[in-house]
Amino acid sequence: MVTPRRFLALLLFLGLGLAQGLVLPFEGPQGFRLAQAFAQGLKAPPPTLLALLLPDPPWRGGYDLAGGLYTRAGARLAQAATGAEWVLLGKGEEKGLRLFLARRDGVKEGLFPTPNLAWLWLQGEGLAPKFSPLPHPTLSEEELRALAQGENPDPLHQSALDLREGRGAGLLQGLLPERLLLLWQGKLPPAYQAFALLSQGKREEALKLAETLREGDVLEKAAAELVFRALEDPRWKESARVLAQAFPELPLAWEEVSFAAFSEGKGEEARDALLRALRLRPDHWLYWTNLGWAYYLTGDLPRAILASKRAVELLPNATAYYNLGLFKAIYGDFLGAKAFYQRALRLDEGEDFPEALKDLEGRTEPLALFFRAYVSERAGLPAKALYQAFLETHPRHPLAQAAKRALGQKEERPLLEVKKLSLIPGDLEARPFHAGEAVFPEVRLVGDPYLPRKELETLLYREGTLVAQEKKPLGFPPLTSALEEVAPAVTLPEPGRYALEVRYGEAQVVIPLPVGPESLARKLYALGLEVRDLDGTLLLNPKEALGAEGDRLLLERTLEALRQAAPLATGSRFTNPLTQGPYAGKSVQDLLKNPAPEMVQAFFRAVLEAPELLAENDVVNALVAWLLQGQ
């Protein structure tokens, strides 16, 4: 089983660049001070500006998805994102200072025992002036970190803060790359546009743009690949391989190649791609997890076990433990397989066990058959037929008694309790209900020893006739024995006497449900609309809105609020007669002085059709605006 990368979603970005080049803050105890020294010598903008403005790549996970900013891949992505001619990054290590110098045509990397030797290297690269010393910055590390966080900014850093807020480039104009300034001003580069379209659901536009990005730089090619795969466009496999060949320093590219290979059943290619990715990112748990599966596909079970164990050392995860359980089952190691499957089941949040069961389906080893039933039982799926199949195939196996015990367990129907009926999930008990309202049953389910996986259903009957039915499957982790859930809602069509039934498998609860005429107060409440006076005072609290007197209290208190506001309506718009509509000939002031209940009711019915009429407004101003529509 392979752990997929769950990545895509839109991020907002930050950004910076320079007409000639950029020095980013270095990683390490004196990182800002050391970066400032290099920036001064290279006549680059202060790295503290980049701390405020460096853009993330447009995909969720940013630089982390690509292995981190302070890597060869991170440096190259930063150069592409900022549009700078070159970008310099550094990080302190035990053996010295490691620098990454990214240009449009690639990345160079060096590890230097001292910063002065790193400075000589940059002279050889043609960036630093020959025979010049490495400058010493005047500001302390603490002062530079404060500037990087936007504290006590000087005019230059204030311009960066203004740019982040969309108030123009200020002093940064001409100092930073054009691409970067345009990005902060809302004119997104194509790679960012593609993800913006994706987040808006514009699939065809995003795909069309991704097609053009395939011919671009590392940022654009990576964006094209991720868009193709997110939209399940078949070109994603070819795009992944092109990306890896063009930018072999990008571990994400080799990860994508491995996914393409897995989807085509090419275990050797997946293995080789993951080994390339691990050379770039040796401690990434996901690569080790998937490498274990790649070894399994190639028939190398010992290395599959070693890789999977390394994965869980780095980060315990259900997929690697499920894989280890399978590998041990194939070897016939019952205790090992059981231990790994138990760990997997405890970590599984309800997403991984279906793939683990699918992996077991094609195996004929005795333990594989047994653990298919074992995992199914603990995930709440039917398991008795699987245990029976194991017994029929291996009646003399040492685990036959365990299978018989599982078969001998009495199947208890799950316990179903309806805790309350609400208008809004998680809200107050809302009985008695009224016509036009949705009923949300909130339930508690208990299974022994594990909750079976069934559909949760809500049914509405009137005089024995089914008038509404809704259902939904439940997702929950394995080993679940109790769960609180909201059953799907049904809508009450009209006043009358109903019966509400909630089902979960064989368990059911039937509740008599008398339904009264529609209630304006309750409908407003269900929409999340609050009716407030001019001073913001709530005219109805939740219990009043849901109570039997809700409509009367709403009407009375709204009428009083309008009367109280009438003396304030002195402008000509309020004192001149309305020219059209049902209240033509009367002024707003007149209507507020002597408000008719029918007018207020008509207003609230209009709000139900167009909630924006009330929204965050007080009821007085909202009603006045409604009266003045079209005048």
Secondary structure, DSSP 8 states (H G I E B T S, - for coil): ---------B--------SS-EE---BSTTHHHHHHHHHHHHT---HHHHHHH----SBTTHHHHTT-SSSHHHHHHHHHHHT-SEEEEEEEETTEEEEEEEETTEEEEEEESSHHHHHHHHHHTTSS-TT------SS-HHHHHHHHTTSS--HHHHHHHHHHTTS--GGGTTTS-HHHHHHHTT---HHHHHHHHHHTT-HHHHHHHHHHHTTS-HHHHHHHHHHHHHTT-TTHHHHHHHHHHH-TT-HHHHHHHHHHHHHTT-HHHHHHHHHHHHHHSTT-HHHHHHHHHHHHHTT-HHHHHHHHHHHHHHS--HHHHHHHHHHHHHHT-HHHHHHHHHHHHHH--SSSHHHHHHHHHT--SHHHHHHHHHHHHHTTS--HHHHHHHHHH-TTSTTHHHHHHHHHS-----EEEEEEEESSTTS----SEETT-EEEEEEEEE-SSS----EEEEEEEETTEEEEEEEEE----TT--EEEEE---EE--SSEEEEEEEEETTEEEEEEEEEES--HHHHHHHTT---B-TT--BSS-HHHHHSTTHHHHHHHHHHHHHHHHGGG--SHHHHSB--SSTTTTSBHHHHHHS--HHHHHHHHHHHHH-GGGTTTS-HHHHHHHHHHTT-
